[in-house]
Amino acid sequence: MRIDKFLKVSRILKRRTVASDACKGGKVSVFGKDVKPSYTLKVGDEVEIRFGSGAVKFRVLELKESVKKEDAQKMYEIIA
């Protein structure tokens, strides 16, 4: 699954365009390497998103094309 789609489906970021722009702007990295919006995410990948005030780091637990709002947090695990 593309990383921009995962960020939207998991509700980490609100819109796919916002996720895509974050990737293009160098704010998203997987295992410390900046990635493009088309990066293929795999279970077990560690993703970091840098915001103006800090960063969020999480591990991908599962990949699904669509989930309910209540189940979105089961797709990832916050590390730091």
Secondary structure, DSSP 8 states (H G I E B T S, - for coil): -BHHHHHHHTTSSS-HHHHHHHHHTT-EEETTEE--TT-B--TT-EEEEE-SS-EEEEEE----S---GGGGGGGEEE--
